[in-house]
Amino acid sequence: MEKNEQNTQQESKAAENQEYSERVKAVTPTHNLGLQMLKAFITGGIICCIGQFILNYASNNMGLDKETAAAWCSMLLVLLSVLLTGLNIYPKLVEWGGAGALVPITGFANSVSAPAIEYKKEGQVYGVGAKIFTIAGPVILYGIFTSWVLGFFYWVLSLM
C-alpha cells in the first residue's frame, strides 16, 4: 500500500514538472540571433551616420576644427538622446535595436537620464539626486579607477 502511494506521488510530481516545463516553454520568448544582430547593426549604423553628418557639417559648413567638431557632435548626440529618453522614444529604440542603441554615447546618456526622469516624482534630492547615477555610476567609478591604475603603471614604466 505504501509503495502505491509513493508511486502516485512520484507520478503526480512528474506530471506537475512536465506541466511546469510546458508552461515555461510557452511563455519564454524565442530570439532570432541573426535578426537581433541585423537590428543592432542598423540602429548603431544610423546613430553613427547621424554623428558623422554632424561632424561633416560642423567641419565643412561651420569651419570648426576636428576637435571642436567632435565635441559638438558628442554634445548634440547626448542632447538628442536625453530628449528622446524624456519623450519615451529612446527606450523603444533600445527595445528594437538592442546593443546598437545601448553601446554608443547615446546609450550612456540614456542610462544617466532615464533614472533621473523615472524618479523625479520623489523630489530633487531623494529622487533625481539619489538615483541619477544608479546605472551609469558603476561605469564612471570603474572607468576612473581603471584609468588611475593604468596611469600609475604607465608612470612606473616611464620611470624605468
N, C-alpha and C positions, 0 to 999 in steps of 0.2 A: 504494500500500500504506500509506503514511504517513497519507494522508487518511482511509482506512478506520479506522485505529487511533485517530485523533483523534475521528472521529465516534462511534466506540464508547465512547471515554472520556467524551465530552460527553453521550451518551445515558445512560450509567451514572451520571454526576454528576446529570443531570436527574431520573432515576428515584430516586436517593438523596435529593435535595432534596424531591421530591414525597412520598416515604415519610416523611421527617422532618416535613414540614408537616402531613401527616395525623396523625402521632403527637402532635405538639404540640396540634393542634386537639382530639384525642380526650381528652387529659389536662388541658387548660385548663378550669377551672371556668367555667361561664356564670353571670352575675349578672343578676338582675332588679332594676333600679334602683328601680322603684316599690315592690316588696316590701321591699327594704332600707330605703327611706325610711319605710315604714309601721312596720317593726320598730323602727327608731331612734326614731320618734315615740312608739310605745307604751312602749318601755323608758325613755326620758327622761321621758315623762309620768308613769310610775309612780314614778320616783325623785323627781320634783318633787312629786307628790302626797304621798309619804311625808314629804318635807321640810315641806310645807305643814301636814300633820297635826301634826308635831312643833311647828311654830311656833304653831299654833292651841291645841294642848294646853298648851304652856308659857305662853302669854299668858293664856288664859281660865281654865284649871283650876289652874295653879300661881301665877298672879298676877305673872308676870315682865313687866318692861317689854320693849319691842320689841327693843332692842339685846341684852339678856341672852338673850331667847328665840332670837334669831338666832344668837348664839354657841353656845347649847346645841344648836340644830339642826345647825349646821356640825360641831360635835364629835361628835354622835351619828351623823351621816351618814358621817363619816370613820371612826369606830369600826366601824360596820356594814360599811363597805366593806373595811376591813382584816380583820375577822373572816371575811367571805365570801371574801376572797382567800386567807386561811390555810386555809380549808376547801375550796379549789379550786372554789368556786361562782361567784365573780365572773368569772373568765376565761371560763366557759361563758356567762355572761350577756353579756359583751362579744362573744363569738363570735356569739351570736344577735342582740343588739341593736345592735352596731356603735357608731356615734358617739353613739347615745342613752345608752350606758353609759360612754363614754370622756370626754365633754365635761364633765359636772357635776363637782363637787368630789369625788365618789366615784371618778371615773376617775383624778383626780390622786392620791388616797390609794392606789388600786390600783397606780399606776405607781411609787409610792415603796416600797410594801410588797412587791410581787412580787419584785423583785430581791433584797431582803433575805432573803425566805423561800427563794428559789432557791439562794442562795449561803451559807446558814447552815452548811452542812456543811463549808465551808472555814474556819470559825472566826469569832470575833467581829471581829477586826481585818481580816484579809485577805478574809474573806467578806462579812459584813454591813457592816462599816465602809467597805470599799472599794467595794462595789457598790450600796449603798442608793440613791445618787442618780444611777445611770447613766442613767435615763430622765428623772427629774424635775430633775436638776442643771442641764441647759441651760435649762429653763423658769425655774427660780429665778434663775439667773445673768442671763439676758437680761431677765427681769422687773424685777430690781433695777436693772440697768444702764439700762433704758428709763425707769424711774421717776426715776432720778437725772438723766438727760438732760432729761426733761420738767420736773422740778423746777427744774433750772438755768435752762431757758428761761422758766419761769414767774417765777422770781426776777428775771431780767434784764428781762423785760417789766414787772414790778411796779415796778422802779426808774425806768422811763421815764415 
